[in-house]
Amino acid sequence: MLIVGCGDVGQHIASGAQAHGEPVYCVVGSADSAARLQARGLQARAIDLDRAAPAVDGDWDQAQIYYFAPPPPQGTGDPRIGRFLAALRGTAHRIVYISTTGVYGDCGGAWVDETRQIDPQVDRARRRADAERRLHAWRDAGGGELVVLRVAGIYGPGKLPLERLRQQAPMVGADEAPWTNRIHIDDLVQVCAAAMARGRDGETYNVSDGNPGNMRDYFDRVADLYELPRAPLIRLADADGTLSAGLLSYLGESRRLSNRKMLDELGVTLQYPTLAVGLAACRSDPGHTPGN
């Protein structure tokens, strides 16, 4: 397999493949990242997708491709994925792409499945929507098979807002917090593998645990579990200049994700179907102690 953007999720997938003796090739953005992966026995290349297309040939021309590289940090499009797709030749490729549920935009707290029209309302979501369009155009032109995963907020060991809580950064109250959706990183990894193995070509799947909550509740649960003070309360009307623009944009969108299609078609059984179960597993991780 070839993993483009081999961060936390990609490294989990690579480790699983290594355990079964399968070769893994990784494209990353920096020489330091490539060196770390090479030290783990992975084939890795550092390529700046803002400047160049990767050389996908020889052993690197793998049929199974996980594309996890993020879009550029600015703009409304994703030319990085355009450069990558233009480099593919020959082999019958199958791509699993991680997108975001942000492409749906604000849904006013409604339940959302994959039949809903996308309506990205901020540039970070518009870039993902553009990547989806480019991938579908590649598929429609006969480039290969495609499965798109629209992924909710990822949490797990090392992916919790502990530093924010230690700094006592404020958060809005439950009455002003929108519906949010989450998926434990271990469940996301198994969904990615299932999508490669069983996802229907051309289909899109929402990836979440199917049990939406709100951001205030999430922060409070993490604080209580790690014996940290809860975040101070701030009213949304007073949040400009105090909360980041990125966080405010998340607070401005509310939706509840249906994961029924994911469960039915990909045949996964979630290890962490609720936030309570997932956070308890994070807390029991030996690398995480109270306040860390």
WOSULFEN-V128388 format. One record per residue. NEAR is the number of other C-alpha atoms within 10 Angstrom. D_LAST is the distance of its C-alpha to the last C-alpha in Angstrom with 1 decimal. Layout:
# WOSULFEN-V128388
NEAR:D_LAST
NEAR:D_LAST
This chain:
# WOSULFEN-V128388
20:34.6
25:33.6
26:30.2
25:30.3
20:26.9
25:24.9
16:21.3
14:18.8
18:21.4
21:24.2
18:22.5
17:22.0
21:25.7
23:26.8
16:25.3
14:27.2
14:30.3
15:30.1
9:29.9
8:33.2
9:34.7
11:34.9
16:34.9
20:32.3
21:32.9
26:30.2
25:30.8
22:28.0
17:28.1
12:27.4
13:28.7
11:25.2
18:24.1
20:27.5
16:27.1
12:23.8
22:25.5
15:28.6
11:26.8
12:25.9
13:29.6
19:29.7
18:32.5
24:30.9
21:32.5
17:31.2
19:33.2
14:33.1
20:34.2
14:35.1
10:37.8
12:38.9
18:39.2
20:38.0
13:40.7
16:40.6
13:43.3
7:44.1
12:41.2
17:38.9
19:41.1
20:39.3
15:40.4
18:36.9
20:34.8
23:31.4
21:31.0
20:27.5
20:27.9
17:27.2
22:30.2
17:30.6
11:28.6
10:31.9
12:35.1
18:36.1
22:36.8
23:35.3
19:37.7
19:35.2
24:35.9
17:39.6
16:39.7
17:38.1
17:40.5
12:43.4
14:42.6
19:42.9
12:46.2
10:48.0
13:45.7
14:45.3
17:41.7
21:39.4
22:36.4
25:33.4
25:31.9
23:28.6
26:29.5
19:27.9
26:29.0
25:29.2
23:32.7
23:33.9
20:33.2
20:33.3
15:34.9
13:34.9
15:32.8
12:35.3
13:34.7
17:34.9
17:36.1
19:37.1
7:40.6
10:39.5
11:40.5
16:37.8
15:37.6
18:34.9
16:34.7
15:32.3
15:32.6
22:29.4
23:31.0
22:34.4
24:33.3
25:32.2
24:35.4
19:37.4
24:35.7
23:36.7
14:40.3
18:40.5
24:39.5
20:42.0
12:44.7
17:44.0
18:44.3
13:47.4
9:49.0
10:48.7
20:45.7
19:44.2
23:42.1
26:39.1
25:36.4
26:34.2
24:30.9
20:29.8
21:26.1
23:24.1
16:20.5
18:18.4
19:15.1
18:13.3
18:10.5
13:9.3
13:11.4
18:9.8
13:10.1
18:6.7
11:7.9
13:11.2
22:10.4
15:9.0
10:12.2
15:14.2
15:16.0
17:18.8
25:19.7
21:23.1
18:24.2
15:25.0
9:28.6
16:28.1
21:25.4
24:27.0
21:26.8
22:24.2
25:23.9
24:21.2
25:21.1
27:18.6
20:18.6
19:20.2
21:22.9
23:23.5
18:24.1
19:26.7
25:28.3
24:28.7
17:30.4
17:32.5
27:33.6
22:34.8
13:36.7
14:38.0
24:37.4
16:40.8
17:41.9
14:41.6
14:39.4
23:36.3
27:33.7
24:31.1
31:27.8
30:25.7
26:25.1
19:28.0
16:26.3
22:25.7
19:23.8
19:23.0
21:20.2
21:19.9
13:19.6
18:16.9
19:14.7
16:15.6
17:14.9
23:11.3
21:10.9
12:12.9
16:11.3
18:7.8
13:10.0
18:9.6
15:13.0
19:14.8
20:15.8
12:19.1
14:22.2
16:24.3
14:27.6
17:28.3
7:31.4
10:29.4
15:26.8
11:28.7
7:27.4
13:24.1
16:22.6
10:22.9
12:26.0
10:24.1
10:22.2
14:25.6
13:27.3
17:25.0
19:25.7
15:29.4
19:29.6
22:29.7
22:30.6
21:30.2
26:30.4
21:32.6
18:31.5
17:34.8
15:36.2
23:33.2
19:33.4
10:37.2
14:37.9
21:35.0
14:35.0
15:31.3
13:29.8
17:26.3
14:23.7
18:21.7
17:24.4
18:22.4
21:19.1
13:18.7
12:19.3
22:17.1
22:14.0
14:14.8
15:14.9
22:11.5
17:10.2
11:12.5
13:11.4
8:11.2
10:8.7
13:5.9
12:5.5
12:5.6
14:3.8
13:0.0
